[in-house]
Amino acid sequence: MTQFKYLIIGGGVAGTTAAETLRQSDPTGSIAIVSDEPHVFYSRVMLSKPNFFLEKIPFEQIFLKKESWYTEQNITFLGGKKATGLNPTEKTVSLDDGVILQYEKLLLAVGGYPRKWDPQKIEGADKQGIYNLRVLEDAKAIIQTIKTAKSAVCVGGGFVSFETCELLRMKNIDTTLLILEPYYWANIWDETSGLIVEEYLRQGGVNILKNEETEKVLGADQVEGIRTKSGKELPCQMVVVGIGITYPVEPFKTCGLDCGRGIKTNEYLETNLPDVWAAGDAAEFYDVVVGEPAQAGNWVNAQTQGRVAALNMFGKKQQFRMVSFYTAQGFGLTIAFVGDVRPLPDRTIITRGSKELKSYGRLLLKDKELVGATLLNRTPEMAPISKLIEKDVDLSAHHAELADPNFDLKTLAPS
Ligand SMILES: Cc1cc2nc3c(=O)[nH]c(=O)nc-3n(C[C@H](O)[C@H](O)[C@H](O)COP(=O)(O)OP(=O)(O)OC[C@H]3O[C@@H](n4cnc5c(N)ncnc54)[C@H](O)[C@@H]3O)c2cc1C
């Protein structure tokens, strides 16, 4: 049985940053990364960005580490191998090729997976030409398909779906966006926000069908169209599905690892099992800024958690504390999320701006303090909002100013 001082499952940004941080702290301790993807560390973010997607940059630029980096750093990279089980008593992880690895300290940095269509529920959901965009192979397949496709359907709202619509339109592909809800991203924000996004999508040539669900995928082996539950038929050569995220925690759950949607941790990113940490999209961590469990799905959060988890694995006691953010641009619109944007029942929401102004923000407050914001064409407000959240500023006397779109939030933010 091969033993490693530090064993990391997942070679994305959280896992790789953790390995890098561990090596900086501990020059000699053995480190291994197990990744079910065959590739060395690459930028998942770039998969949906025009430069890569439209092949404007050399393909190799997607890679953020070279193979030689792992050798130089003395980090064992076990690519193309999936961790299938965890035994916390023996301190072992089993892989899908039968190999068993022993660890002293283990990090689970397994990320998130786009939810797939269920062929039991949607007839023909396994046809060729149906894509989820998560890994390099997905992007490569989509890049090939858009070379000949004339029309496409994107299913579901969200950041990646918004970006995908723009990429398809850049290739002059007739694009229809199909959403189950009455407006774009209805589960996360209000109708005004949804309608603003839809206006930009429409201006960019995207046809939007709302309150619609796919019933059947048409075609023989290859997608030729989809039929909705209301009976509309949409001819297309490709479908990109973005209907939510799941977390690949199944292999680790049976051994008593405490999981919710993701892997539960405290503010030090420690799980309930001894010497086991979690970081990145899969970590359902205790967010000390908001004072509640939370889960984030963005690059900088995953990178920072990878670093903090590694420091804790090395023996430093470091809290994870961060106001996370996510931005996306497309069709001339900038969408930004700051902090915790979950529309929970105990949040007070103050809006600033309007659909007419094409500039609209929603500030989410818990008790007296700001915890998050969604911003449309108001990106410069990200910095003061971040500061207001981070510094727990009491805003109870300032609701009128917060609602005024011309009020400069910097004046409330501590320097
Ligand atoms: C197309 C796309 C565009 C995005 N754009 C942005 C953006 O613009 N800005 C932004 O902030 N974020 C963006 N994101 C989100 C961002 O990429 C993620 O938040 C980030 O990659 C999470 O890093 P992670 O290390 O936690 O997980 P991941 O990057 O998902 O890495 C986890 C790795 O673990 C592997 N794994 C899972 N289970 C096992 C197992 N049992 N055994 C072995 N390996 C396993 C996975 O296959 C994966 O390789 C985007 C995501 C996608 C898919």
Ligand as a Chemical Component Dictionary entry (heavy atoms), coordinates in Angstrom:
data_LIG
# 
_chem_comp.id                   LIG 
_chem_comp.type                 NON-POLYMER 
_chem_comp.pdbx_formal_charge   0 
_chem_comp.three_letter_code    LIG 
# 
loop_
_chem_comp_atom.comp_id 
_chem_comp_atom.atom_id 
_chem_comp_atom.alt_atom_id 
_chem_comp_atom.type_symbol 
_chem_comp_atom.charge 
_chem_comp_atom.model_Cartn_x 
_chem_comp_atom.model_Cartn_y 
_chem_comp_atom.model_Cartn_z 
_chem_comp_atom.pdbx_ordinal 
LIG C1  C1  C 0 -17.740 26.305 -17.830 1  
LIG C2  C2  C 0 -17.469 26.916 -16.483 2  
LIG C3  C3  C 0 -17.189 28.286 -16.404 3  
LIG C4  C4  C 0 -16.929 28.867 -15.177 4  
LIG N1  N1  N 0 -16.660 30.212 -15.121 5  
LIG C5  C5  C 0 -16.360 30.773 -13.940 6  
LIG C6  C6  C 0 -16.027 32.167 -13.845 7  
LIG O1  O1  O 0 -16.060 32.903 -14.841 8  
LIG N2  N2  N 0 -15.674 32.677 -12.631 9  
LIG C7  C7  C 0 -15.635 31.891 -11.495 10 
LIG O2  O2  O 0 -15.296 32.396 -10.423 11 
LIG N3  N3  N 0 -15.967 30.574 -11.553 12 
LIG C8  C8  C 0 -16.321 30.004 -12.726 13 
LIG N4  N4  N 0 -16.653 28.681 -12.787 14 
LIG C9  C9  C 0 -16.667 27.904 -11.525 15 
LIG C10 C10 C 0 -15.251 27.479 -11.163 16 
LIG O3  O3  O 0 -14.653 26.868 -12.259 17 
LIG C11 C11 C 0 -15.317 26.547 -9.966  18 
LIG O4  O4  O 0 -15.842 27.275 -8.871  19 
LIG C12 C12 C 0 -13.955 25.976 -9.582  20 
LIG O5  O5  O 0 -13.365 25.307 -10.662 21 
LIG C13 C13 C 0 -14.091 25.017 -8.394  22 
LIG O6  O6  O 0 -12.862 24.441 -8.130  23 
LIG P1  P1  P 0 -12.747 23.074 -7.298  24 
LIG O7  O7  O 0 -11.291 22.784 -7.236  25 
LIG O8  O8  O 0 -13.530 23.169 -6.067  26 
LIG O9  O9  O 0 -13.493 22.000 -8.196  27 
LIG P2  P2  P 0 -13.213 21.488 -9.677  28 
LIG O10 O10 O 0 -12.548 22.523 -10.505 29 
LIG O11 O11 O 0 -14.531 20.970 -10.142 30 
LIG O12 O12 O 0 -12.196 20.281 -9.485  31 
LIG C14 C14 C 0 -12.589 19.098 -8.818  32 
LIG C15 C15 C 0 -11.938 17.939 -9.530  33 
LIG O13 O13 O 0 -12.124 16.759 -8.746  34 
LIG C16 C16 C 0 -12.463 15.701 -9.635  35 
LIG N5  N5  N 0 -13.124 14.647 -8.862  36 
LIG C17 C17 C 0 -14.397 14.636 -8.398  37 
LIG N6  N6  N 0 -14.642 13.482 -7.744  38 
LIG C18 C18 C 0 -13.507 12.759 -7.777  39 
LIG C19 C19 C 0 -13.150 11.470 -7.281  40 
LIG N7  N7  N 0 -14.012 10.719 -6.582  41 
LIG N8  N8  N 0 -11.894 11.016 -7.537  42 
LIG C20 C20 C 0 -11.001 11.776 -8.236  43 
LIG N9  N9  N 0 -11.301 13.002 -8.734  44 
LIG C21 C21 C 0 -12.532 13.491 -8.488  45 
LIG C22 C22 C 0 -13.323 16.390 -10.651 46 
LIG O14 O14 O 0 -13.482 15.625 -11.839 47 
LIG C23 C23 C 0 -12.520 17.649 -10.889 48 
LIG O15 O15 O 0 -11.487 17.415 -11.797 49 
LIG C24 C24 C 0 -16.939 28.069 -13.998 50 
LIG C25 C25 C 0 -17.229 26.695 -14.091 51 
LIG C26 C26 C 0 -17.498 26.135 -15.308 52 
LIG C27 C27 C 0 -17.808 24.653 -15.380 53 
# 
loop_
_chem_comp_bond.comp_id 
_chem_comp_bond.atom_id_1 
_chem_comp_bond.atom_id_2 
_chem_comp_bond.value_order 
_chem_comp_bond.pdbx_ordinal 
LIG C1  C2  SING 1  
LIG C2  C3  SING 2  
LIG C2  C26 DOUB 3  
LIG C3  C4  DOUB 4  
LIG C4  N1  SING 5  
LIG C4  C24 SING 6  
LIG N1  C5  DOUB 7  
LIG C5  C6  SING 8  
LIG C5  C8  SING 9  
LIG C6  O1  DOUB 10 
LIG C6  N2  SING 11 
LIG N2  C7  SING 12 
LIG C7  O2  DOUB 13 
LIG C7  N3  SING 14 
LIG N3  C8  DOUB 15 
LIG C8  N4  SING 16 
LIG N4  C9  SING 17 
LIG N4  C24 SING 18 
LIG C9  C10 SING 19 
LIG C10 O3  SING 20 
LIG C10 C11 SING 21 
LIG C11 O4  SING 22 
LIG C11 C12 SING 23 
LIG C12 O5  SING 24 
LIG C12 C13 SING 25 
LIG C13 O6  SING 26 
LIG O6  P1  SING 27 
LIG P1  O7  DOUB 28 
LIG P1  O8  SING 29 
LIG P1  O9  SING 30 
LIG O9  P2  SING 31 
LIG P2  O10 DOUB 32 
LIG P2  O11 SING 33 
LIG P2  O12 SING 34 
LIG O12 C14 SING 35 
LIG C14 C15 SING 36 
LIG C15 O13 SING 37 
LIG C15 C23 SING 38 
LIG O13 C16 SING 39 
LIG C16 N5  SING 40 
LIG C16 C22 SING 41 
LIG N5  C17 SING 42 
LIG N5  C21 SING 43 
LIG C17 N6  DOUB 44 
LIG N6  C18 SING 45 
LIG C18 C19 SING 46 
LIG C18 C21 DOUB 47 
LIG C19 N7  SING 48 
LIG C19 N8  DOUB 49 
LIG N8  C20 SING 50 
LIG C20 N9  DOUB 51 
LIG N9  C21 SING 52 
LIG C22 O14 SING 53 
LIG C22 C23 SING 54 
LIG C23 O15 SING 55 
LIG C24 C25 DOUB 56 
LIG C25 C26 SING 57 
LIG C26 C27 SING 58 
# 
